[in-house]
């Protein structure tokens, strides 16, 4: 009997994981379709880029838009229900009919993508990167952040706000080709990436459980804020990591 229960539980976990993965891919395809509306002579688009970081790990980036105005790095989320959180909190909350679930802060996730891109493209100097986190309209957003956290149909509006040219056309072409050449798109690398993601999550959880900041290694200190108590990094303001008290 216990074996049957464990088997059913594992099957449910696999089903939920595959369902989320499928929804995520559907969302990425819809956003890719939206980005295709950008003028081809001004914007270069790369979807689902997988590159190696300077540490030898891998990072997967949903969408990159390269232009003379900036490099836009877009993290796509296909969620339902109420989603709320803040700029520096470790987790955000998804509330579906009173059932609450945690999700990793996609702003922090996207900052990691930008760090990897900066390292890979360091020869191009100080070029501007714009982080965008975009949700489907099935979600109701209650996020407090300076980073744009918007809906899919608002992405082009954000991109079109940037009109000052900061990158030369030659650099745009070079960056586009460099990223395509760096794309590690093989089944083996994809499997390795999934393993690394899970391992990194375990490391972050272990750091938090031991009272350490998973970003910089500082101590987590209990503090009082506008919305109640939370854990903040002892290295504030250099490190703004926060974790809501459970």
Order of alpha helices (4+ residues) and beta strands (2+ residues): alpha-beta-beta-beta-beta-beta-beta-alpha-beta-beta-beta-alpha-alpha-alpha-beta-beta-beta
